[in-house]
Amino acid sequence: MSRRERDSFNEINITPLTDIFLVLLIIMMVIAPLLDQQGLNLAVPNNVEVQDIKNENKLISITVSDDDRYYIDSQEITASELENVIKEKSKELPEGLLILAQPDATHGAVVKLMDKARDAGVTNISVSET
């Protein structure tokens, strides 16, 4: 055999590559059904005036300001006090929570308030823009 025949490589062996792709395909097929995407179960309400909701129901109303501060009845509440205040208010106003978010309030501030309310035991949460 000459040196030229030994140095040339005419074929590519794709068997190992095929094996890897088949293993990856099997892994994806097994894992895909297990990926349960978490999300919020939301019921989209009809358009109702916020003033009507506040007057008719016994809801806790918390305002999230543009600078991500929380207010209940014009009193500022810190993020660390939210859960305790919501627990106390929910004894008087058991029907749920109405979050009044100002237009420039961040999504994170509203979600933090929703988490605190859920931790306080509130199950009915509504969100409105002021």
C-alpha positions as CSV (number, residue, x, y, z in Angstrom):
1,M,0.0,0.0,0.0
2,S,1.4,3.3,-1.0
3,R,1.6,6.4,1.3
4,R,-0.9,8.2,-0.9
5,E,-3.6,5.5,-0.3
6,R,-3.0,5.6,3.5
7,D,-3.2,9.4,3.8
8,S,-6.4,9.9,1.8
9,F,-9.7,9.5,3.6
10,N,-12.6,9.0,1.2
11,E,-15.6,8.2,3.5
12,I,-17.1,9.7,6.6
13,N,-18.5,7.2,9.1
14,I,-21.8,8.6,10.2
15,T,-22.9,5.7,12.4
16,P,-21.8,7.3,15.7
17,L,-23.5,10.6,14.7
18,T,-26.7,8.7,13.9
19,D,-26.6,6.9,17.3
20,I,-26.2,10.2,19.1
21,F,-29.2,11.7,17.3
22,L,-31.4,8.7,18.0
23,V,-30.5,8.8,21.7
24,L,-31.3,12.6,21.8
25,L,-34.6,11.9,20.0
26,I,-35.6,9.2,22.5
27,I,-34.7,11.5,25.5
28,M,-36.8,14.4,24.0
29,M,-39.7,12.0,23.5
30,V,-39.6,10.8,27.1
31,I,-39.1,14.2,28.7
32,A,-41.6,16.2,26.6
33,P,-44.7,14.9,28.3
34,L,-43.2,15.6,31.7
35,L,-42.7,19.3,31.0
36,D,-45.8,20.7,32.6
37,Q,-45.9,24.4,32.0
38,Q,-47.0,26.4,35.1
39,G,-49.2,29.4,34.6
40,L,-52.0,31.4,36.1
41,N,-55.6,30.3,35.7
42,L,-57.3,33.6,34.8
43,A,-60.9,34.3,34.1
44,V,-61.2,37.3,31.8
45,P,-63.9,39.6,33.2
46,N,-66.3,41.8,31.4
47,N,-65.6,45.5,31.4
48,V,-66.9,46.9,34.7
49,E,-66.2,50.3,36.2
50,V,-63.7,50.0,39.1
51,Q,-65.9,52.4,41.2
52,D,-68.8,50.0,40.9
53,I,-66.7,47.0,42.1
54,K,-65.4,49.0,45.1
55,N,-68.8,50.0,46.2
56,E,-70.7,46.8,45.7
57,N,-68.2,44.2,47.1
58,K,-66.3,43.8,50.2
59,L,-62.9,43.8,48.5
60,I,-59.5,44.9,49.8
61,S,-58.3,47.7,47.5
62,I,-54.5,48.1,47.2
63,T,-53.0,50.7,44.8
64,V,-49.6,50.1,43.2
65,S,-48.1,53.5,42.4
66,D,-45.8,54.4,39.5
67,D,-42.8,54.2,41.8
68,D,-43.8,50.6,43.0
69,R,-45.2,51.7,46.4
70,Y,-48.3,50.0,47.9
71,Y,-51.2,52.0,49.3
72,I,-54.3,50.9,51.3
73,D,-56.8,53.7,52.0
74,S,-54.1,56.3,51.2
75,Q,-51.7,54.8,53.7
76,E,-48.4,53.5,52.4
77,I,-47.6,49.9,53.2
78,T,-44.1,48.5,52.8
79,A,-43.5,45.3,50.9
80,S,-42.5,43.4,54.1
81,E,-45.8,44.4,55.8
82,L,-48.1,43.4,52.9
83,E,-48.8,39.9,53.9
84,N,-49.8,40.8,57.5
85,V,-51.9,43.7,56.5
86,I,-53.7,41.6,53.9
87,K,-54.4,38.9,56.5
88,E,-55.9,41.5,58.8
89,K,-57.9,43.2,56.2
90,S,-59.3,39.9,54.8
91,K,-61.0,39.3,58.1
92,E,-63.1,42.4,57.5
93,L,-63.3,42.2,53.7
94,P,-63.5,38.5,52.9
95,E,-64.4,38.6,49.2
96,G,-60.9,39.1,47.8
97,L,-58.4,41.7,46.6
98,L,-58.6,44.4,44.0
99,I,-55.2,45.6,42.8
100,L,-55.3,49.1,41.3
101,A,-52.1,49.4,39.3
102,Q,-51.1,52.8,37.9
103,P,-50.0,52.8,34.3
104,D,-46.3,53.0,35.0
105,A,-46.2,50.4,37.8
106,T,-43.9,47.5,37.1
107,H,-45.1,44.0,36.5
108,G,-42.8,42.8,39.3
109,A,-44.5,44.9,41.9
110,V,-47.9,43.7,40.9
111,V,-46.8,40.1,40.9
112,K,-45.2,40.5,44.3
113,L,-48.5,41.8,45.6
114,M,-50.3,38.9,44.1
115,D,-47.9,36.4,45.7
116,K,-48.2,38.1,49.1
117,A,-52.0,38.0,48.8
118,R,-51.9,34.3,47.9
119,D,-49.6,33.6,50.9
120,A,-52.1,35.5,53.1
121,G,-54.9,33.1,51.9
122,V,-56.7,35.4,49.4
123,T,-58.0,33.3,46.5
124,N,-60.0,35.9,44.6
125,I,-57.7,38.6,43.0
126,S,-58.7,41.2,40.5
127,V,-56.4,43.6,38.7
128,S,-57.3,47.0,37.2
129,E,-55.5,50.0,35.9
130,T,-56.2,53.3,37.5
